[in-house]
């Protein structure tokens, strides 16, 4: 529930912080392979935290861009399927400036979730 604290994003961040700050150093000394696996788990938790925090707004922006681009309403999945159909049918290509702007914005949102330090 949105009014409950801590939020899912806050819980994920707290778990990732604790594991990063407490567990990784201990595991690196005692069991390096587990230390590496813990780093992978912590990075995964960070992605989940960003997805919980940033994902809904990113999805809303993507859906709105698709509505504008395609000229019709629908769910995000339906609109993406229609765009994919148009691309496969050759009805849109890289010369479509509106399409390219949509793809660039969508990719930027996905990168912000997956790896915000990537430039």
BAGURO-980577 format. One record per residue (C-alpha): residue number from 1; x, y, z; residue in one letter. Coordinates in steps of 0.02 Angstrom, whole numbers. Layout:
! BAGURO-980577
{i NUM, X X, Y Y, Z Z, aa A}
...
! end
This chain:
! BAGURO-980577
{i 1, X 0, Y 0, Z 0, aa X}
{i 2, X 66, Y 170, Z -49, aa X}
{i 3, X 34, Y 250, Z 121, aa X}
{i 4, X 130, Y 117, Z 216, aa X}
{i 5, X 308, Y 150, Z 269, aa X}
{i 6, X 435, Y 91, Z 233, aa X}
{i 7, X 393, Y 76, Z 49, aa X}
{i 8, X 450, Y -71, Z -56, aa X}
{i 9, X 587, Y 38, Z -131, aa X}
{i 10, X 646, Y 92, Z 42, aa X}
{i 11, X 651, Y -89, Z 103, aa X}
{i 12, X 750, Y -145, Z -49, aa X}
{i 13, X 873, Y -1, Z -26, aa X}
{i 14, X 894, Y -41, Z 159, aa X}
{i 15, X 927, Y -225, Z 124, aa X}
{i 16, X 1052, Y -183, Z -14, aa X}
{i 17, X 1141, Y -57, Z 98, aa X}
{i 18, X 1155, Y -180, Z 243, aa X}
{i 19, X 1221, Y -319, Z 133, aa X}
{i 20, X 1343, Y -202, Z 45, aa X}
{i 21, X 1406, Y -122, Z 206, aa X}
{i 22, X 1408, Y -277, Z 318, aa X}
{i 23, X 1409, Y -440, Z 224, aa X}
{i 24, X 1519, Y -414, Z 71, aa X}
{i 25, X 1679, Y -372, Z 166, aa X}
{i 26, X 1659, Y -523, Z 279, aa X}
{i 27, X 1621, Y -639, Z 134, aa X}
{i 28, X 1765, Y -572, Z 30, aa X}
{i 29, X 1886, Y -625, Z 167, aa X}
{i 30, X 1805, Y -790, Z 215, aa X}
{i 31, X 1733, Y -848, Z 49, aa X}
{i 32, X 1777, Y -741, Z -103, aa X}
{i 33, X 1657, Y -834, Z -218, aa X}
{i 34, X 1512, Y -794, Z -102, aa X}
{i 35, X 1573, Y -615, Z -90, aa X}
{i 36, X 1558, Y -601, Z -279, aa X}
{i 37, X 1385, Y -680, Z -276, aa X}
{i 38, X 1334, Y -559, Z -139, aa X}
{i 39, X 1388, Y -412, Z -248, aa X}
{i 40, X 1279, Y -481, Z -388, aa X}
{i 41, X 1133, Y -497, Z -266, aa X}
{i 42, X 1160, Y -319, Z -201, aa X}
{i 43, X 1164, Y -250, Z -378, aa X}
{i 44, X 1004, Y -346, Z -416, aa X}
{i 45, X 920, Y -271, Z -262, aa X}
{i 46, X 974, Y -98, Z -319, aa X}
{i 47, X 894, Y -127, Z -489, aa X}
{i 48, X 734, Y -187, Z -404, aa X}
{i 49, X 734, Y -32, Z -293, aa X}
{i 50, X 751, Y 84, Z -443, aa X}
{i 51, X 617, Y -15, Z -536, aa X}
{i 52, X 497, Y 6, Z -389, aa X}
{i 53, X 536, Y 191, Z -374, aa X}
{i 54, X 557, Y 244, Z -556, aa X}
{i 55, X 466, Y 110, Z -655, aa X}
{i 56, X 285, Y 169, Z -639, aa X}
{i 57, X 324, Y 344, Z -702, aa X}
{i 58, X 434, Y 276, Z -841, aa X}
{i 59, X 293, Y 160, Z -896, aa X}
{i 60, X 168, Y 304, Z -894, aa X}
{i 61, X 283, Y 412, Z -1000, aa X}
{i 62, X 313, Y 270, Z -1123, aa X}
{i 63, X 128, Y 234, Z -1138, aa X}
{i 64, X 89, Y 418, Z -1168, aa X}
{i 65, X 224, Y 430, Z -1302, aa X}
{i 66, X 154, Y 274, Z -1387, aa X}
{i 67, X -24, Y 344, Z -1383, aa X}
{i 68, X 41, Y 500, Z -1470, aa X}
{i 69, X 151, Y 403, Z -1592, aa X}
{i 70, X 19, Y 275, Z -1640, aa X}
{i 71, X -134, Y 387, Z -1627, aa X}
{i 72, X -233, Y 264, Z -1522, aa X}
{i 73, X -262, Y 213, Z -1342, aa X}
{i 74, X -216, Y 47, Z -1264, aa X}
{i 75, X -116, Y -35, Z -1128, aa X}
{i 76, X 73, Y -20, Z -1133, aa X}
{i 77, X 86, Y -201, Z -1191, aa X}
{i 78, X -45, Y -177, Z -1328, aa X}
{i 79, X 38, Y -20, Z -1391, aa X}
{i 80, X 211, Y -99, Z -1393, aa X}
{i 81, X 141, Y -248, Z -1489, aa X}
{i 82, X 65, Y -130, Z -1617, aa X}
{i 83, X 229, Y -35, Z -1634, aa X}
{i 84, X 322, Y -199, Z -1658, aa X}
{i 85, X 196, Y -252, Z -1790, aa X}
{i 86, X 220, Y -87, Z -1882, aa X}
{i 87, X 408, Y -106, Z -1876, aa X}
{i 88, X 402, Y -285, Z -1941, aa X}
{i 89, X 282, Y -232, Z -2080, aa X}
{i 90, X 400, Y -93, Z -2132, aa X}
{i 91, X 271, Y 41, Z -2092, aa X}
{i 92, X 398, Y 132, Z -1982, aa X}
{i 93, X 586, Y 142, Z -1987, aa X}
{i 94, X 735, Y 242, Z -1923, aa X}
{i 95, X 689, Y 389, Z -2034, aa X}
{i 96, X 534, Y 419, Z -1925, aa X}
{i 97, X 593, Y 559, Z -1808, aa X}
{i 98, X 448, Y 533, Z -1686, aa X}
{i 99, X 488, Y 348, Z -1674, aa X}
{i 100, X 672, Y 381, Z -1642, aa X}
{i 101, X 632, Y 511, Z -1507, aa X}
{i 102, X 516, Y 385, Z -1423, aa X}
{i 103, X 648, Y 247, Z -1429, aa X}
{i 104, X 784, Y 362, Z -1360, aa X}
{i 105, X 673, Y 418, Z -1215, aa X}
{i 106, X 620, Y 239, Z -1177, aa X}
{i 107, X 800, Y 178, Z -1177, aa X}
{i 108, X 854, Y 322, Z -1064, aa X}
{i 109, X 720, Y 274, Z -937, aa X}
{i 110, X 772, Y 90, Z -944, aa X}
{i 111, X 956, Y 134, Z -920, aa X}
{i 112, X 912, Y 246, Z -772, aa X}
{i 113, X 837, Y 91, Z -691, aa X}
{i 114, X 964, Y -39, Z -745, aa X}
{i 115, X 1126, Y 60, Z -724, aa X}
{i 116, X 1110, Y 246, Z -687, aa X}
{i 117, X 1300, Y 269, Z -692, aa X}
{i 118, X 1308, Y 216, Z -874, aa X}
{i 119, X 1336, Y 362, Z -991, aa X}
! end
